[in-house]
Amino acid sequence: MTDYQRVLLEIFEHVDYSRSRQIPYNASTYNLGRMRELCKRLGNPQDQYPSLHIAGSKGKGSTAAMATAILQAAGYRTGLYTSPHLHSFRERMRIDGELITQEQLIELWGHVRPIVRSLERTTTFEIITALAFMHFSRSHVGWAVMEVGLGGRLDATNVIQSQACAITSLSFEHTDLLGHTLSLIAFEKAGIIKYGNPVVVGPQAPEAISVIEDVAEQTGAKLWHVGDAHEHQNGSKKVPDWRWILHKADSSGLWLDIVSPDVKINDIVVPLVGYHQAANATVAVALVHTLRQSGIEIPVAAIRDGLAQTYWPGRLERLNEEPLIIVDSAHNGQSAERLEHSLQLFQYKRLILIFGASADKDIQGMLAVLAPQAAAILVTRSFHPRAAEPKTLAELAREIAPDVPVHVFDDAIPALELATSWADKEDLILVTGSIFVVAAAREAWRDISPGSLPPEDWAYQAEPIDGEFAPMLKDSSQHIPESF
């Protein structure tokens, strides 16, 4: 075991929400006082640079990536903190797009470890967040963009005093922890709003936006609404402050204008695929524009250049042309609906669905949307500890789509190999259900089709042992059917 692997194992030895649902979500177990004490003993590195904070159910990662790209294009040294990761733990902390190095992480952990061990019940995510704060401070970033891990109000990232924040679209997620209504979920997300600082809010259901508006009013935060210009011209009660005008969407991205009361930015190109990315791009632009209003220099050209250069793999990402292979990190019913809608941007004959999901996700909701569209379904799992058993997924898929053949695999590689052997050139192989099964499929495609991914792709940084995931045991006796 290398020193780097040993560090990761030590980090993940702590209380880890990502591996267990047995941890109550309340101010006692998710205690910001403990996180503040950890940061205090580290010298409060999170206060040594300005930051943006992004929460939401869907699109917060894409929005964070776009906002970061804009700041970087404007000439700022920029840190980006996201979770979870696709292939390597190092993805979680990036400086100007570069992953933290193994050596940097080892050195940081040597500094943080004795302080962590002097505190009681520090969680894995708190440790990782503190490491990111330290990395950004030592790297002298000009701006940091912080993605919330879970919720917002009690999230470890919420010790920052952000200059502005954003809340992307909300939907039902982590309902066992955040609440079973959109109002309760919105209350948790709105916990990142800071007194007197601006907040940008993506399109929301009425019950969610009502809660966010109340919190913004109580905190004196200026609230900016984001919405589709065309939809609101057709009878909606309230015209949003920030609007996108979509001119074109296809399998390579979006072409749009973004307008607000005091600015209009034309001819924007976003290389992320899917109609929903128009909302994410508008939230990112509005969020960055709040900084421009406070005197931070960010030229309009940097907004265009940054959006055009955004890199965020695993989201409606095309891995191959013939057959068409697409991976997407949809993880609940509404995400699956967005995915299905965006599949209209691609030309294909039959859909072969490779599906795997975490056991705590809305599996039935996702399969209800996607399974009836498929000519065949291959259920599998990632190597994440919370991955649902393929046999359970198969039972649900057969109930929802009884006329669609379903096959069970314990590993993504044979599932993808079989799908490609079945598929005609005009067919679509869709891999979805969670970010973890997308990662497994990308790594499988890396091995099945050497050289198909660019040399700098994170899949080449994949870690067989990283503390969070355990390698799966392959079932060599598994029956491989020759056809649907």
Residue, then its C-alpha position, 0 to 999 in steps of 0.5 A: m500500500t502506498d503512502y497516498q492509499r494509506v492516507l485515504l484509508e485513514i481519512f475514511e476510517h472516520v464517521d462517513y455518511s457516504r458509506s452509512r445511512q445510520i447517522p442521524y441528520n441533526a445539529s448534534t451529529y452534523n455539528l458545525g461547532r465541531m467543524r468551526e473548531l477544526c478550522k480554528r485550530l487550522g488557522n481558519p484557512q477558509d477565511q483567507y480567500p473569497s468564495l462562492h457557495i452552491a447548493g441544490s438537488k440537481g445541477k449544482g456541480s455543473t453550475a460550480a464548474m461553469a462559475t469556476a471556469i468563468l473566474q479562471a477565464a477572467g484571470y483569477r487563480t481558482g479553487l473548486y471543491t466538489s463531491p463525490h468524485l468520478h474516478s479519483f479522490r484528487e478530483r475533489m480539490r482542483i486549482d485552475g482545473e488541476l487535481i490536487t497531487q498525491e504528494q500535496l494530500i499526503e503533506l496536508w494530512g500530516h498537518v491535519r491528522p493530529i488536530v482531527r485526532s484531538l477532536e471527537r467524532t469528526t466526520t470524513f466529509e468534515i476532514i475532506t472539506a478542511l483539507a480543501f480549505m487548507h489546499f486553497s489557502r496554501s495555493h493562494v487562490g483568488w477565488a474558491v467555488m464550494e459545492v455543498g455536500l448534503g443539504g446546506r444548513l448543517d453541511a461542513t462547507n457552511v462555515i465559509q462566509s461566502q461573498a454570494c451563493a446560489i441554489t440550483s433546482l430542488s427536487f426530492e432527494h435524501t428525504d430521510l434526512l432533509g425532509h419529505t416536502l420541498s419546503l423542508i428541503a428548501f429550508e435546509k438548502a437556504g441555510i447557506i444564505k449569508y446576511g446581506n449577501p446576494v443569492v441566485v436561485g434557479p427555477q423552483a417549484p412554488e413551495a420551494i421558492s416561497v421558503i427561499e424568499d422568506v429566508a432571504e428576507q429574514t437575512g437581508a439577502k438580495l435575491w435574484h430569480v432565474g428562469d426561461a424567458h420564453e416560458h415567462q412570456n407565456g403567462s407566468k405570474k413573475v418575470p425572473d430577474w435573469r433569463w436565458i433565451l435558447h437559440k439552439a441545442d444539439s448533441s454537442g451543447l447549447w447556444l443561448d443569450i442570457v439577459s438581466p435588468d442591467v446586462k445582456i450577453n449574446d452568443i454564449v456557447v455551452p459545451l455541456v449537453g442537455y436543455h437543463q444546462a441552460a438554467n445552470a449556465t444562467v445561474a452561474v452567470a448571475l452568480v458571477h455577475t453579483l461579483r461584478q456589481s461589487g466591483i470585481e473585474i470580470p469582463v463579458a469576454a471571460i464569461r463567454d470564454g469560461l462557459a465555452q471551456t467548461y469541463w464536467p464529464g459524466r453528464l450526458e457525455r458521449l463516449n462513442e459514436e457507432p454505437l452511440i454510448i452516453v453516460d449520465s449521472a441522473h440519480n432521481g426521478q426528475s433527473a431521469e425525466r430531464l435525461e429522457h427529454s435531452l435524449q431527443l438531441f441524439q439520433y438513434k434507433r434502439l435504446i439499450l439501458i445499463f442501469g445501476a443506482s445507490a440503494d437510497k435513491d429513487i430507483q423506482g422513479m428513475l426506472a419508471v421513466l427510462a425502462p419503458q423506453a428501452a429495447a433491453i435493460l442490463v442492471t449492474r452495480s458500482f463498487h460503492p458500498r451503498a450500491a443497490e443489488p442488481k437482482t433487486l434492480a432487475e425485479l423492479a425493472r421487470e415490474i415496470a417494463p414486463d415486456v423488456p428483457v432484463h439481464v443482471f450483471d455484477d460488474a459494469i465491464p461485461a455489461l458494457e461489453l455485451a451491450t456493444s456486441w448487441a448494438d447496431k451502429e444506429d443504437l444508443i447505449l445509455v449508462t445511468g442511475s448514479i455517478f458511481v455506475v457512470a464512473a464504472a462505465r467510463e473505466a470499463w470503456r477506457d479498457i474496452s476501447p484503449g485510446s478512446l478517452p483523451p490522455e488527460d481524462w480522469a479515468y486514467q487516474a482511477e484508484p483501485i483502493d481509495g478508502e471509500f470504495a472496495p473492489m468488487l469480486k467478479d463472478s466468472s460463472q455469470h451467464i452471458p446471453e448472446s442476444f436480447 
